[in-house]
């Protein structure tokens, strides 16, 4: 088996057994980057020299028996909105083009401590605002399956890098679907954990109440393994939660579910959905859903049914209100979070801009791209005096209603199953002309952000053009293990099926 | 439909600290009207008596001792400054 064909877990195992050197893995991945990066543009910054230094240290740590974890020696990528000490971190924005953080995000620290080799910072929509990676100041990323198409977004660089084998796994961030949707469009596995599971310290904020860091990986096992490494309470993020200490009936965990809440996600990698109750929102299968995506998703549901799950369709309700509520809340939070980019302490500053106030306005006008400005303006409006109640508070009330319909659904079902996106990846250049249309494509993913719930995207086929289709499994808050178990069962069933077909052929 | 007039755009651009060209103002007006018209769908829902939810999980203030954990990062921080002089950030004139 070629080095690049291994999953992250397989690669680390072989490295720890001494069959592959960390340097060989790194060489293989950089050779692949040399071959494909020019065409795909997954990375904003490659960390070649730094990676070689890391590799030596990590190899030594493995040889000495100090690094024994399941990611030791594995080359991984990090989305460019997570701070990396001494390595520039741009958010794919002109305003941060030359910003070099003095510290690393907790998620990055955890990857490093686990012995992963961080090889580069991946391209994204500017400040994670976009669904195609086309709003990046540094240019678009192309879909590895078909370079005429976008990789999805905003973690498009991370998804494309995993799909193109330009890394073995990557971190993304998901505010409205930004891990799950590019995973779907690039044919990899992507997961957004429950809000608070992964520390947001060092993640440059977009919508603080919605943002979560999550893994993009080659399979469900890699995904669970990485999440297990990332998860945990962090004093540096007061919204992070200690899942090990949760009290049933309190803290957002329902009674009797405490055992599910811990961080030992790999324990859920079991082929067993016997008796699992899976609901498919009928509202997710209606107008606007591409027929090929619909068929692939329903076929996947059948597979889980054949494996013993109880699968039925139901009416979720309020689906169309999630997008307007989301864009109101996310824009409001973005307008506040992005106030810090003022040209004083770091980042771009407009030249000869006049007095302080004029400098702020010119710096931000020149430093931010069109989509970021659009959201800052909308956010400033919905928070402004006279409109705050009618827009911002209204959206927060609707969020409460949406949470309620999901609570009702999870009283009946263990898992909600549906598509990740209404279509496969759009063509390059098709989405930016009509922002509202682009926002509408987030319809199946944003509810998980509004309600804090975990969601995973697993490949479930491809369309006629050869573009991947993703299956989404959503769980109740802190029920990652249920969706991981369903995702793993599905993945294994598909693998077995493909294996037997190859055998016949 | 909400009509966004020039005064609203002017006010919002001040709040957002964004200088907008005349063309950008026209575009911002169109974009915002279209988006707000879409957001107005939320008015179809009766939210009387529903408490606004900011955080999904019950959260309280968490107090802890203020302990210094990081070392001296002065050089690193100043290295990012657009303009620096004698270990300080340089800002444009703040009042005339």
Interface residues (C-beta under 8 A of the other chain):
Chain A: X98 X99 X100 X102 X103 X195 X196 X209 X235 X238 X239 X241 X250 X251 X252 X318 X320 X321 X323 X324 X325 X327 X328 X335 X339 X342 X343 X344 X345 X346 X347 X348 X349 X353 X354 X355 X356 X358 X359 X360 X361 X362 X364 X365 X368 X373 X374 X376 X377 X378 X379 X380 X381 X382 X383 X384 X391 X393 X394 X395 X396 X397 X398 X399 X400 X401 X403 X435 X436 X451 X452 X477
Chain B: X8 X11 X12 X13 X15 X16 X17 X18 X19 X20 X24 X28 X31 X32 X34 X35 X36 X38 X39 X40 X41 X42 X43 X44 X45 X47 X50 X51 X52 X53 X54 X55 X56 X57 X58 X59 X62 X64 X70 X73 X76 X77 X79 X80 X81 X82 X83 X89 X91 X92 X93 X94 X96
